[in-house]
Amino acid sequence: MDYSNTVCAHYYGSKAKGYSLTITRGPSLAVVLGTIKVSGKVEAKKVCKANNYKAWNF
C-alpha cells in the first residue's frame, strides 16, 4: 500500500513510561511530524487518514 498521501497516528506506551502519540506520513511512514505525550490508558493502535495531516495540531 502506498502511504504517500496518508498520515498515521501511532499510539503506544505503558503505565510505567507513559503514553505517546506519534504522527507519521510518507510512502513508508518514515516522516515523523511530531510526538506528544498523552495521559490515561491508551491501547496501542494506528489510525490513518488520507492526506489529512493538517487536522493534527502541534
N, C-alpha and C positions, 0 to 999 in steps of 0.2 A: 504494500500500500504506500502511496506517495503522500507524505505528510507536509509537502511544500507549503500548502496554504492552510495547515491545520495547527492549532495551538492546543497543547495538552496541559492540564493541571494535575500534578502528581502530589498526592497526599501521602506522607509517610512519617514514621517516628515511633516513639514508645513513651510509656509513662515516665520512665527514668530520664530520658533525654528531651522530652517534649516533642511536639508535632510540628512539622513544617509543610509548607505548600510551595512547590516549585513550578514555575511556568516555563514551558519549553516550546520551541517551534522549529521549523525547518524540515528538510527532507528526511533527516534521520533523528529529528527531535533533539538535535545537538545544541541548538542555540538556547541558552538559558536567559529568559527575560527578567527573572527575579525570583527570589526566595523569601518567604515571610514566615514568621512563627505563628502558629495558630494554637489556641487553647482548647481544652476539652478533649473528649475522646473522639478521635478521628480514625476511621478504618482506612487502611492502605488501599488506594484506588487511583484510577486515572480517568480524567474527564477530558474529552476532546471537543473542540468547537472549530468548525471550518472558518479560517480567515477571520477570526473574531478576537484577536488579541487586544484590540483597543478597549474592549469591555473590561479587561482586568486592570485594576487600579494599583499603581505602585508609586 
